[in-house]
């Protein structure tokens, strides 16, 4: 996860990308995490420990059951960097911590104890980060980005998606009103279900992986028309028509308000951000 953080922030530091572009990349990572119900079931520490049996053997239900230690780890690293800056009045940051890790362990290729981050921060910075790490690394809490990024002149917010292809970040396009809750891929006829997200309309209706959606309320649909019909639904329930294993099925689908799971950042203080 720390490498994921540096992958992105190094581009901004080197001037390869503008600050807003960097924030959009972070927002896309956060958005990916917000869509991931598995983040409430598996901690980042557990994801790392179980990498070879779960993370690298994912199926279509993975987003509902596990969390990526790369994606969440990058956000955790960002949060730790901002926390260290805040607690030290900008005297230390994640770079300082990484230098200490290299000096005390990397140079001589020593193994690191499980509590190495907490110990180094306490011993060398006088900063206790154990509560933060217990919540977001060993627990399943989200990183509290809003309060942390405000210290660097940035506002954090969330919005509903604008389309099925929306990855997050700032957008001027109108958001969808209602949400199916599934990833769809155009088929020869209809839309093939690639993923079904926990807690949303599709899963509640009993939509399954590899179903082919062909209609809504008697209308043949493509992705755009399906969304348009959902957004303009006049009732609390509509009829979803699909093909499953050669059978034509009609399922009652609850019209569900779109989740605000797309993150974005707005720069409110250019000078503070550049520091």
Long-range contacts (C-beta under 8 A, 24 or more apart in sequence): 1-44, 1-69, 1-70, 1-71, 1-72, 1-73, 1-74, 1-75, 1-76, 1-77, 2-73, 2-74, 2-77, 2-94, 2-98, 4-29, 4-70, 4-71, 4-73, 4-74, 4-77, 5-73, 5-74, 5-77, 5-78, 5-81, 5-94, 6-77, 7-74, 8-74, 9-78, 19-267, 19-270, 19-273, 19-274, 20-170, 20-265, 20-267, 23-154, 23-169, 23-265, 23-267, 24-168, 24-169, 24-170, 24-264, 24-265, 25-169, 26-75, 26-78, 26-265, 27-168, 27-169, 27-170, 27-262, 27-263, 27-264, 27-265, 28-167, 28-168, 28-169, 28-263, 29-71, 29-74, 29-75, 30-75, 30-145, 30-168, 30-263, 31-167, 31-168, 31-169, 31-261, 31-262, 31-263, 32-68, 32-71, 32-167, 32-168, 33-67, 33-68, 33-71, 33-72, 33-75, 33-142, 34-158, 34-261, 34-262, 34-263, 35-63, 35-197, 35-261, 36-63, 36-67, 36-68, 36-71, 37-63, 37-64, 37-65, 37-197, 37-198, 37-199, 38-62, 38-63, 38-64, 38-65, 38-66, 38-67, 39-67, 39-72, 39-140, 39-142, 40-140, 41-65, 41-66, 41-67, 41-140, 42-66, 42-67, 42-140, 43-67, 43-137, 43-138, 43-139, 43-140, 44-69, 44-72, 44-73, 44-76, 44-136, 44-137, 45-69, 45-137, 45-138, 47-72, 48-73, 60-194, 60-195, 60-196, 60-209, 61-195, 61-196, 61-209, 63-195, 63-197, 64-196, 64-197, 64-198, 67-140, 72-136, 75-143, 75-145, 76-136, 76-137, 76-143, 78-143, 78-145, 79-132, 79-136, 79-143, 79-144, 79-145, 79-148, 80-117, 80-129, 80-132, 80-133, 82-148, 82-149, 82-151, 82-152, 83-127, 83-129, 83-132, 83-148, 84-121, 84-125, 84-127, 84-129, 85-151, 85-152, 86-148, 86-151, 87-125, 87-127, 88-125, 88-127, 90-275, 92-125, 92-127, 96-125, 97-121, 97-125, 100-124, 145-263, 149-265, 151-272, 152-269, 152-272, 152-273, 152-275, 153-267, 153-268, 153-269, 153-270, 153-271, 153-272, 153-273, 154-265, 154-266, 154-267, 154-268, 154-269, 154-273, 155-265, 155-266, 155-267, 155-268, 156-263, 156-264, 156-265, 157-263, 157-264, 157-265, 157-266, 158-260, 158-261, 158-262, 158-263, 158-264, 159-260, 159-262, 159-264, 160-258, 160-259, 160-260, 160-261, 160-262, 161-258, 161-261, 161-262, 162-262, 163-227, 164-223, 164-227, 166-262, 168-262, 168-263, 168-264, 169-262, 169-263, 169-264, 170-264, 170-265, 170-266, 171-262, 171-264, 175-258, 176-227, 176-230, 176-231, 176-258, 177-230, 177-231, 177-257, 177-258, 178-230, 178-231, 178-233, 178-255, 178-256, 178-257, 178-258, 179-230, 179-256, 179-257, 179-258, 179-259, 180-226, 180-227, 180-230, 180-253, 181-256, 182-207, 184-213, 184-223, 184-226, 186-222, 186-223, 187-212, 189-214, 190-214, 190-221, 190-242, 190-243, 191-221, 191-222, 191-223, 191-226, 193-242, 200-256, 200-259, 201-253, 201-254, 201-255, 201-256, 202-253, 204-254, 204-256, 205-240, 205-251, 205-252, 205-253, 205-254, 206-251, 207-240, 207-242, 207-251, 208-244, 210-244, 211-242, 211-243, 211-244, 212-242, 212-243, 212-244, 213-240, 213-241, 213-242, 214-241, 214-242, 214-243, 215-240, 215-241, 215-242, 216-240, 216-241, 216-253, 230-255
